[in-house]
């Protein structure tokens, strides 16, 4: 039977820029592996399921695209005489999809009801071939998955090597300061040989290469055992504290008599050890007696496939879709109000697709291809849902989230909240992120006249600065920090402090007391535990145990009482319109700087940036910032709004300016990070090209500054830990993220670990709670 739509459709094969959705449905996670397969539109290449939901038919009617290619894939049964080799991401076997699967193709017309058109038809054959050969979303992700973007640095490019000499082979046998004969690093500047740091997997190290750098400032070293005849090797810059690339490695090694062609790789590279560590963390999930944790399946217990460094996204999604507000908004069938003309490019559709996938239990079933470990093949895990379409939309237009690099999970959460709040579908409907919003109230009081000013800031999370107190450690022992409690961190956040500002009412320079407390509490309190140390102006993550109990706790003591009848408010004059008293420079320091010939504008800026007390520090700041383009622009502490609508805190601006971050960039960094200085520094390092343009105007769906306050001030305010995002690694932009969530399993409540596609019941979560990066507390 001939189909009139074949000629009328005017089909053309996909181009390299076209997205071809031939793996799973764009509106749910039904895929080509389901019994009915997947229908791929021959006109626009949308993928639609064919089963009970039949999104393919919905697409056909909506877009008037009746012709589809049905793709059904089944796993081949392979008979092995011996166990399969252990999987490794270091050596990817050249096994093709055709080796693993049988694929059946059929061209259909959904309008005519024809179930099999001739695929060899000249109008159909090129399109079918183009669809099957095109790269899909997940394929693009896999190609990039383990590509590590490493660059050189100024310390390598400007390195001055010592006089050429040949290092005798016996001198390359052990560390110059100890007897270690492995994990040896050659200083490319002077030829010294030192052992590295202790590494994962039992590789010893006493950090003598680092000690050499501290003694000599020689920061560039190469790991001897990693050098290959092809010219690759581990090159590390201790000044940057990062792995780097040396484009002239051959010449630099030849300076010390080491010829690349004569070398053989004898040790694992840093990347290999990192992958091995990730694999160990991902797969060795056992109890104390060595038993594998039992996989879980069912509604709310669905894993997410790692697309390659996407664990930061998976952990946040698992925690968000555990919240009642997200379950209410995004579970169930797709809403008819959605624009389904291009579902793969619609954020609301993909969020609902994710909700259905994670919450329905439809896809939470064992997959024999994913086992807990090679020793426990009887414990299959899930295949996991691939969040490729949602990840693409979240990252679209974003300099960081559009890449395949590991990202900061908390920064991802803030970005996602912003996308959902500004979504066109949120207008006039309940915003699922509203349950996380609350108001912090700041109180300033003049130490002289005792007048006060209260200012409010709406937030969706709080940052707690975790106190860093090193514990005594022996040589070579891993650095450890003293544990702190959550209460200590919140006490530090809300403690009273004195700031040096001039009162606009009485003119006193005695300063102000400042304190922030909760004006309202959210339904879900998100806490980001900032365990960052600034080393050489670079933020470095450190592991500090934060002790959090399972039982509910009270935040009543942290509720702001507000303006009291006995208190008198500071006048709302122009000098204080931004909520910050006027800046008055230190008189003696100002006189010193002006006596040296510096203009008043520059003096004000320098003193403000360096704490307004030390003329010498201000002078050094001026010499370091003489070439700043805005050096002669008058100091303005009220020029731009930070997040939440309040003016940027002058003290925090001063801290950033003392680090060399000035003007709109510093203001924007504080605005993007909720006023957290350490996070702002991290943001600035990761957005070097952002010049601090004015922030976008909030959409109509965003909460207005005036009107009802977010959250509730009712007491008691009892909160209980509901979920945590845990991170392992030396940087928030590397390592591995997982989520632990409190779930109702039958008649008991238990902690569940979501480690990408693997979902298991956890017996003991205490150790992981100590090293959590983010906490989600629900109000009870």
C-alpha positions as CSV (number, residue, x, y, z in Angstrom):
1,X,0.0,0.0,0.0
2,X,1.5,3.3,-1.1
3,X,1.7,6.2,1.4
4,X,1.0,9.7,0.0
5,X,3.0,11.3,2.8
6,X,6.4,10.0,1.6
7,X,6.7,12.4,-1.3
8,X,4.7,15.2,0.3
9,X,6.9,15.3,3.3
10,X,10.0,16.5,1.4
11,X,12.4,14.7,3.7
12,X,16.1,15.4,4.0
13,X,18.8,13.6,6.0
14,X,20.1,15.1,9.2
15,X,22.9,17.6,9.0
16,X,25.8,17.6,11.5
17,X,24.1,20.5,13.3
18,X,20.8,18.6,13.8
19,X,20.0,16.9,17.0
20,X,18.9,13.3,16.5
21,X,16.9,11.8,19.4
22,X,17.2,8.1,18.6
23,X,17.9,6.7,22.1
24,X,15.1,7.7,24.3
25,X,11.8,9.6,24.1
26,X,12.0,13.4,24.5
27,X,9.0,13.3,26.9
28,X,9.8,10.3,29.0
29,X,12.6,7.8,29.4
30,X,11.1,5.0,27.4
31,X,13.8,4.0,24.9
32,X,14.9,1.8,22.0
33,X,15.4,-1.0,24.5
34,X,11.7,-1.3,25.3
35,X,9.7,-4.0,23.5
36,X,7.9,-1.5,21.2
37,X,11.0,0.5,20.5
38,X,11.2,4.2,19.7
39,X,9.8,6.1,16.8
40,X,12.1,8.8,15.4
41,X,10.4,11.5,13.3
42,X,11.8,11.5,9.8
43,X,11.1,15.2,9.5
44,X,12.5,16.8,12.7
45,X,14.2,13.7,14.3
46,X,12.3,13.9,17.5
47,X,12.2,10.6,19.5
48,X,8.8,9.4,20.7
49,X,7.9,6.3,22.7
50,X,5.5,3.7,21.2
51,X,4.2,1.9,24.3
52,X,1.3,2.8,26.5
53,X,2.1,6.5,26.6
54,X,2.7,6.8,22.8
55,X,4.4,10.2,22.8
56,X,5.3,9.4,19.1
57,X,1.6,9.7,18.2
58,X,1.2,12.9,20.2
59,X,4.2,14.4,18.4
60,X,2.8,13.3,15.0
61,X,-0.5,15.0,15.7
62,X,1.0,18.1,17.2
63,X,3.5,18.7,14.4
64,X,1.8,17.0,11.5
65,X,4.8,14.8,11.0
66,X,3.4,11.3,10.3
67,X,6.5,9.4,9.0
68,X,8.7,7.8,11.6
69,X,11.6,5.3,11.8
70,X,10.9,2.7,14.5
71,X,14.1,1.5,16.2
72,X,14.1,-1.6,18.5
73,X,17.2,-2.8,20.2
74,X,17.8,-6.2,22.0
75,X,20.8,-7.4,23.8
76,X,22.7,-10.2,22.1
77,X,23.1,-13.4,24.1
78,X,26.9,-14.0,24.4
79,X,28.1,-17.3,25.5
80,X,31.5,-17.0,27.3
81,X,33.8,-19.8,28.2
82,X,35.4,-17.6,30.9
83,X,34.5,-14.5,33.0
84,X,34.6,-11.2,31.1
85,X,37.7,-9.0,31.8
86,X,37.4,-6.3,34.5
87,X,36.0,-3.1,33.1
88,X,38.4,-0.1,33.1
89,X,38.0,3.5,31.8
90,X,41.7,3.5,31.1
91,X,41.5,0.9,28.3
92,X,38.2,1.1,26.4
93,X,37.6,-2.1,24.4
94,X,36.9,-1.6,20.7
95,X,33.5,-3.2,21.1
96,X,30.8,-1.7,18.9
97,X,27.1,-1.4,19.4
98,X,26.6,-4.0,16.7
99,X,28.7,-6.4,18.8
100,X,26.4,-6.0,21.7
101,X,22.9,-5.5,20.3
102,X,20.6,-6.6,17.5
103,X,18.8,-3.6,16.0
104,X,15.5,-3.8,14.1
105,X,14.4,-0.9,11.9
106,X,11.0,-0.2,10.3
107,X,9.6,2.9,8.6
108,X,6.0,3.6,9.5
109,X,3.3,6.2,8.7
110,X,1.3,6.9,11.8
111,X,-1.5,8.7,10.0
112,X,-2.1,6.0,7.3
113,X,-1.5,3.2,9.8
114,X,1.1,1.6,7.6
115,X,3.5,-0.4,9.9
116,X,6.3,-1.1,7.4
117,X,7.2,1.1,4.4
118,X,10.0,0.2,2.0
119,X,13.2,1.5,3.6
120,X,15.0,1.3,0.2
121,X,12.7,3.9,-1.2
122,X,15.0,6.7,-2.6
123,X,13.0,9.3,-0.6
124,X,13.5,7.3,2.7
125,X,16.8,5.4,2.4
126,X,19.2,8.5,2.8
127,X,17.2,9.8,5.8
128,X,17.2,6.4,7.5
129,X,20.9,6.0,7.0
130,X,21.5,9.5,8.2
131,X,19.6,9.0,11.4
132,X,21.4,5.7,12.2
133,X,24.8,7.3,11.5
134,X,24.2,10.6,13.3
135,X,25.7,11.3,16.7
136,X,23.1,11.4,19.5
137,X,23.1,13.5,22.6
138,X,24.5,10.8,24.8
139,X,27.2,9.8,22.2
140,X,28.4,13.4,22.2
141,X,28.6,13.3,26.0
142,X,30.5,10.0,25.9
143,X,33.0,11.3,23.4
144,X,33.9,14.1,25.8
145,X,33.5,12.1,29.0
146,X,37.1,11.6,30.0
147,X,38.7,14.4,28.1
148,X,40.7,16.4,30.6
149,X,41.4,19.9,29.7
150,X,44.9,20.7,30.9
151,X,46.9,23.8,29.9
152,X,50.3,25.2,30.5
153,X,51.0,28.0,33.0
154,X,53.3,31.1,33.4
155,X,55.6,29.2,35.7
156,X,56.3,26.7,32.9
157,X,56.4,29.2,30.1
158,X,58.8,31.5,31.9
159,X,60.9,28.8,33.6
160,X,64.6,29.3,33.7
161,X,66.6,26.1,33.8
162,X,70.0,25.7,35.4
163,X,73.1,24.9,33.3
164,X,72.8,21.7,31.2
165,X,74.2,18.6,32.9
166,X,73.6,14.9,32.8
167,X,72.1,13.5,36.0
168,X,73.7,10.1,36.5
169,X,71.3,7.1,36.6
170,X,72.2,6.3,40.2
171,X,71.1,9.8,41.2
172,X,67.7,9.0,39.7
173,X,67.3,6.0,41.9
174,X,65.8,7.6,45.1
175,X,64.6,10.8,46.7
176,X,67.4,13.2,47.6
177,X,66.0,13.5,51.2
178,X,64.8,9.9,51.9
179,X,65.2,6.4,50.5
180,X,61.9,6.2,48.5
181,X,62.4,4.8,45.0
182,X,59.0,5.4,43.5
183,X,56.7,8.4,43.1
184,X,59.8,10.5,42.3
185,X,59.5,14.0,40.9
186,X,62.3,15.7,39.0
187,X,62.5,19.5,39.4
188,X,62.8,20.8,35.9
189,X,64.5,24.0,37.1
190,X,67.5,22.6,39.0
191,X,67.4,18.8,38.6
192,X,66.6,18.0,42.2
193,X,64.8,14.7,42.8
194,X,62.1,14.5,45.5
195,X,59.3,12.1,46.5
196,X,55.7,13.2,45.9
197,X,52.8,13.2,48.3
198,X,51.3,9.9,49.5
199,X,48.9,8.7,46.8
200,X,45.7,6.6,46.6
201,X,46.4,2.9,46.4
202,X,49.3,2.7,48.9
203,X,51.8,4.7,46.9
204,X,54.2,6.2,49.4
205,X,55.5,9.7,49.6
206,X,56.9,12.2,52.1
207,X,56.2,15.4,50.1
208,X,59.9,16.2,49.7
209,X,59.3,17.5,46.2
210,X,56.9,20.0,47.7
211,X,59.4,20.8,50.5
212,X,62.0,21.5,47.8
213,X,59.6,24.0,46.2
214,X,59.0,25.7,49.5
215,X,62.8,26.0,50.0
216,X,63.7,27.2,46.5
217,X,60.4,28.4,44.9
218,X,61.1,26.0,42.1
219,X,57.6,24.9,41.3
220,X,57.7,22.8,38.1
221,X,58.4,19.1,38.4
222,X,57.8,15.9,36.3
223,X,57.1,12.4,37.6
224,X,59.9,10.2,36.4
225,X,57.9,7.0,36.3
226,X,55.2,8.5,34.1
227,X,57.5,9.6,31.2
228,X,56.8,7.8,27.9
229,X,58.8,7.6,24.7
230,X,56.0,9.4,23.0
231,X,56.6,12.5,25.1
232,X,53.8,12.4,27.6
233,X,54.3,12.6,31.4
234,X,52.8,14.0,34.6
235,X,53.9,17.6,34.9
236,X,52.9,19.4,38.0
237,X,53.2,23.0,39.0
238,X,53.4,23.3,42.8
239,X,52.9,27.1,42.5
240,X,49.6,26.6,40.8
241,X,48.9,23.4,42.7
242,X,47.6,21.9,39.4
243,X,48.6,19.3,36.9
244,X,49.9,21.1,33.8
245,X,51.1,20.5,30.2
246,X,54.7,21.2,29.2
247,X,54.8,21.7,25.4
248,X,58.7,21.6,25.5
249,X,59.0,18.7,27.8
250,X,61.5,16.9,25.6
251,X,63.9,19.9,25.6
252,X,63.5,20.5,29.3
253,X,64.3,16.9,30.1
254,X,67.2,16.9,27.7
255,X,68.7,19.7,29.7
256,X,69.3,17.1,32.5
257,X,70.5,14.4,30.1
258,X,67.1,12.5,30.0
259,X,66.2,11.4,26.4
260,X,62.5,10.7,25.9
261,X,63.1,7.9,23.4
262,X,65.1,6.0,26.0
263,X,62.4,6.2,28.8
264,X,59.8,3.7,29.7
265,X,56.6,4.3,31.7
266,X,56.9,2.4,34.9
267,X,54.2,4.0,37.2
268,X,50.6,5.1,36.9
269,X,49.9,8.7,35.9
270,X,47.9,11.0,38.1
271,X,44.9,10.7,35.8
272,X,45.1,6.9,36.0
273,X,45.2,7.0,39.8
274,X,42.3,9.5,39.9
275,X,40.2,7.3,37.7
276,X,41.1,4.3,39.8
277,X,40.1,6.2,42.9
278,X,36.8,7.2,41.3
279,X,36.2,3.6,40.2
280,X,37.0,2.4,43.7
281,X,34.6,4.9,45.2
282,X,31.9,4.1,42.7
283,X,31.9,0.3,42.9
284,X,33.4,-0.7,46.2
285,X,30.3,0.0,48.3
286,X,30.5,-2.5,51.1
287,X,29.7,-2.9,54.7
288,X,32.4,-3.1,57.4
289,X,32.5,-6.9,57.0
290,X,33.1,-6.6,53.2
291,X,29.5,-7.4,52.1
292,X,28.1,-5.5,49.1
293,X,25.3,-3.1,49.9
294,X,22.0,-4.4,48.6
295,X,20.7,-2.5,45.5
296,X,17.2,-1.0,45.9
297,X,14.5,-0.5,43.3
298,X,11.1,1.2,43.2
299,X,9.4,4.6,43.1
300,X,11.8,7.3,44.2
301,X,14.7,4.9,44.0
302,X,15.9,5.4,40.4
303,X,19.5,6.1,39.6
304,X,21.0,8.5,37.0
305,X,23.7,7.4,34.6
306,X,26.9,9.4,34.7
307,X,27.4,11.1,31.4
308,X,31.1,11.7,32.2
309,X,31.7,14.2,35.1
310,X,27.9,14.7,35.6
311,X,27.7,13.3,39.2
312,X,27.3,16.9,40.5
313,X,24.1,17.2,38.5
314,X,22.8,13.7,39.5
315,X,23.3,14.4,43.2
316,X,21.4,17.7,43.1
317,X,18.6,16.3,41.1
318,X,18.1,13.4,43.5
319,X,17.9,15.8,46.5
320,X,15.5,18.2,44.7
321,X,13.1,15.6,43.5
322,X,12.9,14.3,47.1
323,X,11.3,17.6,48.1
324,X,7.5,17.6,48.2
325,X,7.3,20.8,46.2
326,X,9.2,19.3,43.3
327,X,7.2,16.1,43.5
328,X,4.0,18.0,43.4
329,X,5.1,20.1,40.4
330,X,6.9,17.6,38.3
331,X,5.4,14.1,38.9
332,X,2.7,12.5,36.9
333,X,1.7,12.9,33.3
334,X,2.9,15.8,31.1
335,X,0.6,18.8,31.3
336,X,-1.5,19.7,28.3
337,X,-0.6,23.4,28.7
338,X,3.0,22.7,27.7
339,X,4.3,23.6,24.3
340,X,5.3,20.3,22.8
341,X,6.4,21.6,19.4
342,X,10.0,20.9,20.5
343,X,10.0,19.0,23.8
344,X,13.7,18.4,23.9
345,X,14.3,22.1,24.0
346,X,11.7,22.9,26.6
347,X,13.0,23.1,30.2
348,X,9.6,22.4,31.8
349,X,9.1,19.3,29.7
350,X,12.5,18.0,30.6
351,X,12.0,18.7,34.3
352,X,8.7,16.8,34.2
353,X,10.3,14.0,32.2
354,X,13.0,13.8,35.0
355,X,10.3,13.8,37.7
356,X,8.4,10.9,36.0
357,X,11.7,9.1,35.5
358,X,12.9,9.4,39.1
359,X,9.6,9.1,41.0
360,X,7.4,6.7,39.1
361,X,9.6,3.6,39.6
362,X,8.9,2.7,36.0
363,X,12.6,2.6,35.2
364,X,13.9,1.4,38.6
365,X,14.7,-2.3,37.7
366,X,17.8,-4.4,37.8
367,X,20.0,-4.6,34.7
368,X,22.2,-7.6,34.4
369,X,24.8,-5.5,32.6
370,X,25.4,-3.4,35.8
371,X,26.6,-5.4,38.8
372,X,27.7,-4.2,42.2
373,X,31.2,-5.7,41.7
374,X,33.0,-8.4,39.8
375,X,32.8,-10.5,43.0
376,X,29.0,-10.1,43.3
377,X,27.4,-10.6,39.9
378,X,24.2,-11.7,41.6
379,X,23.6,-8.1,42.7
380,X,22.7,-6.2,39.6
381,X,22.2,-2.4,39.7
382,X,20.0,-0.3,37.5
383,X,20.9,0.9,34.1
384,X,20.2,4.4,35.2
385,X,18.5,7.3,33.4
386,X,20.7,9.4,31.1
387,X,19.8,13.1,31.9
388,X,21.4,14.3,28.6
389,X,18.6,16.5,27.4
390,X,18.1,18.2,30.8
391,X,21.8,18.7,31.2
392,X,21.9,20.3,27.8
393,X,19.2,22.8,28.7
394,X,20.6,23.6,32.1
395,X,24.0,24.3,30.5
396,X,22.8,26.1,27.4
397,X,24.6,29.5,27.2
398,X,26.5,28.9,30.5
399,X,30.3,29.1,30.3
400,X,30.8,26.2,32.8
401,X,27.7,24.0,32.8
402,X,27.8,23.6,29.0
403,X,31.1,21.8,29.3
404,X,32.0,18.3,30.3
405,X,34.1,19.4,33.2
406,X,33.2,18.6,36.8
407,X,31.4,21.5,38.4
408,X,30.4,22.8,41.8
409,X,27.2,21.1,42.8
410,X,26.1,24.1,44.9
411,X,26.6,26.6,42.1
412,X,24.6,24.2,39.8
413,X,21.7,24.3,42.4
414,X,21.7,28.1,42.4
415,X,21.7,28.2,38.6
416,X,18.9,25.7,38.4
417,X,16.8,27.6,40.9
418,X,17.2,30.7,38.8
419,X,16.2,28.9,35.6
420,X,13.1,27.4,37.2
421,X,12.1,30.7,38.8
422,X,12.4,32.6,35.5
423,X,10.7,29.9,33.4
424,X,7.7,31.0,31.4
425,X,5.8,28.1,32.9
426,X,6.3,29.3,36.5
427,X,4.4,32.5,36.0
428,X,1.0,32.3,37.8
429,X,1.9,28.8,39.2
430,X,3.4,27.6,42.4
431,X,7.2,27.8,42.2
432,X,8.8,24.6,43.5
433,X,11.8,26.5,44.7
434,X,9.7,28.7,47.0
435,X,9.9,26.2,49.8
436,X,13.6,27.0,50.0
437,X,13.2,30.7,50.3
438,X,13.4,32.7,53.5
439,X,14.6,36.1,54.8
440,X,17.7,37.0,56.7
441,X,17.6,40.3,58.7
442,X,20.8,42.4,59.3
443,X,20.9,44.7,62.3
444,X,23.4,47.6,62.4
445,X,23.8,49.7,65.6
446,X,26.0,52.7,66.1
447,X,28.3,52.3,69.1
448,X,27.9,56.0,70.0
449,X,24.3,57.1,69.4
450,X,22.9,53.6,69.6
451,X,20.6,54.2,66.6
452,X,19.9,51.1,64.5
453,X,19.1,50.0,60.9
454,X,17.4,46.8,59.9
455,X,17.7,45.4,56.4
456,X,16.2,42.3,54.8
457,X,17.7,39.9,52.3
458,X,15.7,37.1,50.7
459,X,17.8,33.9,50.2
460,X,17.4,30.3,49.2
461,X,20.4,29.0,51.2
462,X,23.0,29.9,53.7
463,X,26.7,29.5,53.7
464,X,28.4,28.4,56.8
465,X,32.1,29.0,57.1
466,X,33.6,26.0,58.7
467,X,36.4,26.9,61.2
468,X,39.7,25.4,60.1
469,X,41.8,24.1,63.0
470,X,44.6,21.7,62.0
471,X,45.3,18.7,64.1
472,X,48.9,17.8,64.9
473,X,50.3,15.4,62.3
474,X,53.5,13.5,61.8
475,X,55.7,13.9,58.8
476,X,54.1,12.3,55.7
477,X,50.7,11.9,57.5
478,X,47.7,13.3,55.8
479,X,46.6,16.7,57.1
480,X,43.5,16.5,59.3
481,X,41.2,19.1,60.8
482,X,39.4,19.3,64.1
483,X,35.7,18.4,63.8
484,X,33.1,21.1,64.4
485,X,29.4,21.0,65.1
486,X,26.7,22.5,62.9
487,X,25.6,24.7,65.8
488,X,29.2,26.1,66.0
489,X,28.9,27.1,62.3
490,X,25.5,28.7,62.7
491,X,26.7,30.5,65.8
492,X,29.6,31.9,63.8
493,X,27.2,33.0,61.0
494,X,25.0,34.9,63.4
495,X,27.5,36.2,65.8
496,X,27.8,39.9,66.7
497,X,30.7,41.7,65.2
498,X,32.1,45.2,65.1
499,X,32.6,47.1,61.8
500,X,34.6,50.3,61.3
501,X,32.1,52.7,59.6
502,X,31.1,56.3,60.3
503,X,27.6,56.9,61.5
504,X,25.6,59.1,59.1
505,X,23.5,60.3,62.1
506,X,26.0,61.4,64.8
507,X,29.2,61.4,62.7
508,X,30.9,59.1,65.2
509,X,33.8,57.0,63.9
510,X,33.6,54.5,66.7
511,X,31.9,52.0,64.3
512,X,28.9,49.7,64.4
513,X,27.9,46.4,65.7
514,X,26.5,44.1,63.0
515,X,24.5,40.9,63.3
516,X,22.3,38.8,61.0
517,X,19.5,36.5,62.1
518,X,16.6,34.7,60.5
519,X,13.6,36.9,60.0
520,X,11.7,33.9,58.5
521,X,12.4,30.2,58.1
522,X,12.0,28.1,55.0
523,X,10.3,24.8,54.6
524,X,13.6,23.4,53.4
525,X,16.8,24.9,54.6
526,X,19.8,24.4,52.3
527,X,23.1,24.8,53.9
528,X,26.4,24.9,52.0
529,X,29.4,24.0,54.2
530,X,32.2,26.1,52.9
531,X,35.4,24.2,53.7
532,X,37.7,26.4,51.6
533,X,41.2,27.8,52.3
534,X,42.7,30.5,50.1
535,X,46.2,29.4,49.3
536,X,48.3,31.6,47.0
537,X,45.0,33.4,46.1
538,X,43.6,30.0,44.9
539,X,40.6,28.5,46.7
540,X,41.4,24.9,47.9
541,X,38.8,22.5,49.4
542,X,39.8,20.9,52.6
543,X,38.0,18.2,54.5
544,X,36.6,19.3,57.9
545,X,34.1,17.0,59.7
546,X,30.9,18.8,60.4
547,X,28.9,16.9,63.1
548,X,25.1,16.8,62.4
549,X,22.7,14.6,64.3
550,X,19.7,12.7,62.9
551,X,17.2,14.1,65.5
552,X,15.2,17.3,64.9
553,X,16.8,20.5,66.3
554,X,15.6,24.0,67.0
555,X,16.5,27.2,65.3
556,X,14.3,29.3,67.6
557,X,17.2,31.1,69.1
558,X,18.2,32.5,65.7
559,X,15.0,34.3,65.0
560,X,15.4,38.1,64.7
561,X,13.2,40.0,67.2
562,X,13.1,43.0,64.7
563,X,12.9,46.6,65.6
564,X,12.1,47.1,69.3
565,X,10.0,50.0,70.7
566,X,13.0,51.2,72.6
567,X,15.2,51.4,69.5
568,X,15.6,54.5,67.3
569,X,16.2,54.0,63.6
570,X,18.9,55.7,61.7
571,X,17.7,58.3,59.2
572,X,17.1,57.1,55.6
573,X,19.2,59.9,54.1
574,X,21.1,59.8,50.8
575,X,24.3,58.9,52.5
576,X,22.8,55.8,53.9
577,X,20.3,54.9,51.2
578,X,22.0,51.6,50.4
579,X,21.8,50.4,54.0
580,X,25.5,51.1,54.5
581,X,26.9,54.1,56.5
582,X,29.2,56.4,54.6
583,X,32.9,55.6,54.3
584,X,35.2,58.0,56.0
585,X,39.0,57.4,55.4
586,X,41.4,57.1,58.3
587,X,42.7,60.7,58.8
588,X,46.4,59.9,59.4
589,X,46.7,57.4,56.6
590,X,44.9,59.8,54.2
591,X,47.3,62.6,55.1
592,X,50.3,60.3,54.5
593,X,49.0,59.2,51.0
594,X,48.0,62.7,49.9
595,X,51.4,63.9,51.1
596,X,53.0,61.4,48.7
597,X,51.0,63.0,45.8
598,X,48.2,60.5,45.4
599,X,44.8,62.0,44.4
600,X,42.0,61.9,47.0
601,X,39.9,59.5,44.9
602,X,42.7,56.9,44.8
603,X,43.5,57.4,48.5
604,X,39.9,56.6,49.4
605,X,39.9,53.5,47.2
606,X,43.1,52.2,48.6
607,X,42.2,52.7,52.2
608,X,38.8,51.2,51.7
609,X,40.3,48.1,50.0
610,X,42.9,47.6,52.8
611,X,40.8,48.0,55.9
612,X,41.1,51.8,56.4
613,X,43.8,51.7,59.1
614,X,47.2,51.1,57.5
615,X,48.7,53.8,55.2
616,X,51.6,51.5,54.2
617,X,49.2,48.7,53.1
618,X,47.1,51.3,51.2
619,X,50.3,52.6,49.5
620,X,51.2,49.0,48.4
621,X,47.7,48.5,47.1
622,X,48.0,51.7,45.0
623,X,51.2,50.7,43.4
624,X,49.7,47.3,42.5
625,X,46.5,48.9,41.0
626,X,48.0,51.9,39.2
627,X,46.9,50.4,35.8
628,X,43.3,49.6,36.9
629,X,40.9,51.2,34.3
630,X,38.6,52.5,37.1
631,X,41.4,53.7,39.4
632,X,40.1,57.3,39.1
633,X,36.4,56.5,39.3
634,X,35.1,57.7,42.7
635,X,34.4,55.1,45.3
636,X,30.7,54.0,45.2
637,X,29.5,51.4,47.7
638,X,25.9,51.7,46.5
639,X,26.4,51.4,42.8
640,X,24.9,47.9,42.1
641,X,22.5,45.6,43.8
642,X,23.6,42.3,45.1
643,X,21.5,39.2,45.1
644,X,18.3,39.8,47.0
645,X,18.1,43.4,46.2
646,X,20.4,44.8,48.9
647,X,23.5,46.8,48.2
648,X,26.8,45.0,48.1
649,X,28.4,44.8,51.6
650,X,31.2,47.4,51.7
651,X,33.3,45.1,53.9
652,X,33.0,42.2,51.5
653,X,33.8,44.5,48.6
654,X,36.9,45.6,50.5
655,X,38.0,42.1,51.0
656,X,37.7,41.3,47.3
657,X,39.4,44.5,46.3
658,X,42.3,43.7,48.6
659,X,42.7,40.6,46.5
660,X,42.7,42.6,43.3
661,X,39.1,42.2,42.3
662,X,37.6,45.6,41.8
663,X,34.6,47.4,40.3
664,X,31.6,45.7,38.7
665,X,33.2,42.3,38.6
666,X,33.5,42.2,42.4
667,X,30.0,43.5,42.9
668,X,28.6,40.9,40.5
669,X,30.6,38.1,42.1
670,X,29.0,38.9,45.5
671,X,25.6,39.1,43.9
672,X,26.0,35.7,42.1
673,X,27.1,34.0,45.3
674,X,24.8,35.4,47.9
675,X,27.4,37.7,49.4
676,X,29.8,34.9,50.4
677,X,33.4,36.1,49.9
678,X,35.1,32.8,49.5
679,X,32.5,31.7,47.0
680,X,32.9,35.0,45.2
681,X,36.6,34.4,44.9
682,X,35.9,31.0,43.4
683,X,33.3,32.5,41.1
684,X,35.8,35.1,39.9
685,X,38.4,32.5,39.1
686,X,35.9,30.5,37.1
687,X,34.5,33.5,35.2
688,X,37.6,35.4,34.1
689,X,35.9,36.7,31.0
690,X,32.9,38.1,32.9
691,X,33.3,41.9,33.2
692,X,30.5,42.3,35.6
693,X,27.8,43.6,33.4
694,X,24.5,44.7,35.0
695,X,22.4,41.7,36.1
696,X,19.3,40.8,34.2
697,X,16.1,42.3,35.3
698,X,14.0,39.8,37.3
699,X,11.1,38.2,35.4
700,X,7.5,38.7,36.4
701,X,7.6,35.3,38.1
702,X,10.5,36.2,40.4
703,X,9.5,37.2,43.9
704,X,9.2,40.9,44.3
705,X,11.3,42.8,46.9
706,X,8.2,44.3,48.4
707,X,5.1,42.3,49.3
708,X,4.8,39.2,51.4
709,X,8.0,37.9,52.9
710,X,9.2,34.4,51.9
711,X,9.1,31.8,54.6
712,X,7.5,31.8,58.0
713,X,8.4,33.3,61.3
714,X,6.2,31.0,63.3
715,X,7.7,29.0,66.2
716,X,8.8,26.5,67.0
717,X,11.3,26.2,64.1
718,X,12.3,22.6,64.2
719,X,14.5,21.1,61.4
720,X,15.7,17.6,60.7
721,X,18.4,16.5,58.2
722,X,16.7,15.0,55.1
723,X,19.5,14.7,52.6
724,X,23.1,15.5,52.0
725,X,25.4,15.9,49.0
726,X,28.8,14.5,49.7
727,X,32.0,15.3,47.8
728,X,35.3,13.5,47.7
729,X,38.2,15.2,46.0
730,X,40.7,18.1,46.4
731,X,38.5,20.6,44.6
732,X,34.8,21.2,44.2
733,X,35.4,21.2,40.5
734,X,36.9,17.7,40.6
735,X,36.4,14.4,42.4
736,X,33.1,12.7,42.8
737,X,29.6,13.7,44.2
738,X,27.0,11.4,45.7
739,X,23.7,12.0,47.5
740,X,22.4,10.4,50.8
741,X,18.7,10.8,51.3
742,X,16.4,9.7,54.2
743,X,13.8,7.4,52.6
744,X,10.8,5.5,53.9
745,X,11.5,1.8,53.0
746,X,8.5,-0.3,54.0
747,X,7.9,0.2,57.7
748,X,11.3,1.7,58.4
749,X,13.1,5.0,57.6
750,X,16.6,4.5,56.3
751,X,19.4,6.3,54.6
752,X,19.8,5.6,50.9
753,X,22.9,6.3,48.8
754,X,22.4,7.5,45.3
755,X,25.8,7.0,43.5
756,X,25.0,7.7,39.9
757,X,23.0,4.7,38.6
758,X,23.6,2.7,41.8
759,X,21.0,3.0,44.6
760,X,21.7,1.1,47.8
761,X,20.5,1.1,51.4
762,X,23.2,2.5,53.8
763,X,23.7,0.9,57.2
764,X,26.1,3.6,58.6
765,X,25.9,7.2,57.2
766,X,27.7,8.9,60.1
767,X,31.1,9.1,58.4
768,X,29.7,10.5,55.2
769,X,27.6,13.1,57.1
770,X,30.8,14.5,58.6
771,X,32.2,15.2,55.2
772,X,29.1,16.5,53.5
773,X,29.3,19.5,51.2
774,X,25.6,20.4,51.2
775,X,22.8,19.7,53.7
776,X,19.1,19.8,53.1
777,X,17.0,20.2,56.3
778,X,13.3,19.9,56.3
779,X,11.1,21.7,58.7
780,X,9.2,19.3,61.0
